[in-house]
Amino acid sequence: MAALHPEDKEITVFIQHFTLAAALFASVGTLSVAVAQASWPTQPVNLMIGAPPGGSMDVLARLIAAPLGKALDQPVVVLNRPGAGQVVSTQAAAAATDGHTVLLGTEGIALNVTLQPNYPDPREALDPLMLLTRSSLSIVAAPQAPYQNLSDVVEAAKARPGAIPYGSAGGTATLSNLIMVGLQAATGTQLLHVPYGGGAPAVQATMAGQTELTAGTSFLIQPQVDAGRLKALAVTSTTRDPSLPSVPTLAESGYPDLAGYAWWSIFVPRSMPQNVKQQLHEELREIMQSPAMRDQLQSQGMEVVASPQAEFAKFFDDEIAKWGKLIADNNVMAGQ
């Protein structure tokens, strides 16, 4: 048997912790009620994220941490726990029993339910609390590529099966790739997938002509489109993106089922008392809806949502079902 990779060992430890937390659910719930009866929070709040310092998730976490800490009168500490596409951070938050740990995550947590079936479903130990913000993606072409719209891409792909390269941000198990997988499935075409380590290198490769297409967030794409270094063919939002108002949506291009967003959200342990969840939700809503936060996030291509808890819970279930079907139908596997 091959030796476990260090990251796999770390994940195994978190799964063991997760199982123990589930077994002790009743006693933890009793303890949480006692905590709730006191003033909450009674200690610093840990904001867990599944990314290293410096990325969009880390930036958003730190934007939230300062005003949230002020509102709660306790420090909010950002804990970076990268690894396995947010599996490490998700399981760490699920196993936390201190009543003061919350998770900031992205759509990757929904994708992992299907992509990572050997790990526990996060809904067993975590409750979706709030969809904070979201961003559309744009499908773009290299400036020298002979495409003005998605119809041109489909026509070329049918003429040259498997010959048109596209870059994805982060590999197969990402929304950037799944949008392109869905386009191929819907049109009966085959493109050549070239995975990159993140959104920036994928966009740079398309600008340089190393790939002909990519899908990236508006924050990365819009400045390059404005400068003529990329051609925007479609946006994934349900309505036109204000930063790219002349670019049609996927629905307008004939593919309504592929509409989707990159998103950032808050999850809390199910054992957290409901009144504490409500308090945290109210504080987050005020922070996210402040003009200063809206302006800051809009400048980074993000749209504030600040959804009600029940609305986000339904959205999370819908995302798992929608992308899970696409993943299963097209045999997409994590780490390919």
C-alpha positions, 0 to 999 in steps of 0.5 A: 500500500502506498504511503499516505500523503501528509495532506491525506493524513491531516484530512484523516485526523479531521474526519476522526474529529468530525465523527467524534463530534457527531457521536457527542452531538447531544452533550455538545448541544447541552453545552452550547445551550449553556453558552447561549444563556450567557452573553455571546461571545464569551471569547474570541471568535474563530473565522475559519477559511480554506485558503492561504493568506492573500487570496480573495477568500482571505481578503474577504475574511479580513474585511469582515473580521474587523467590523464583526469583532467591533460589533461583537466586542470580541476579536474575530481571528481569521484561521487559514486552513487550506487543503484538499479544496476546502475539505480541511477547513470544512471538517475542522469547523464541523469538529469545533465544539467551542461554540465560537468557530464559524466557517467562511467558504465558497461554492467549492464546498457544494461541489465537494459533496459530489467530488469528494464522496469519501468525506462527510456531507457538510450538512451533517454538522454545519448549517448554512447561515448567510450567502455573503456575496457573489460574482459572475464569471465571464467566458473570454477568448484570446484577442487573436482567436476567431471568435466573437460569440459562443456560436463561433466557438461551438462551430469551430469545436465541431470542426476541430474536435478536441483541438481548441484549448481552454484554461481553467482556474484551479483544475477540474473541480472548479466552477471555471472548468464546470462551466466549460464542461457544461458547454461541451455537454450541451453542444456535443463538442469536445475542447482541450482542457488545460488546468492552471493553478488559479484564475490569474495564470489561466487568464494570463495564458489566454491573453498570451495565446497559449489557450484560446478560451477561459472562464474567470471572475469579473474582477480578473476579466473586466480590466483585460476586456476593457484594455482589448487583451481579451474578448468577452463572449458571455457572462454566467450571471442570470442578468447582464453584468454591470461591469460588462453590459454589452456582453450577453448572458449564457441564457441569451446565448442559448444555455440557461441551465449553465448560469452560475456564480462564484460565491462566498458564504458563512456556515456555523456548527449545527450545535450552535443555538438558534439565538446565537445564529440569529445574532451573528446573522444580524451583525453580518447583515448590517456589515454586508449592507453598509455602503462602505462594504458594498463599495469595497466589494463592488470594486472587486467585482463582487455583488453583496447578497446578505441572504436570509438563513433559510434562503441560503440553505435552499440555495446551498441544496440547489447548488449541490444538486445542480452541479452534482448532476453535471459532475456525475453525468460527465464523470468529472473527478477531483484531482484529474 
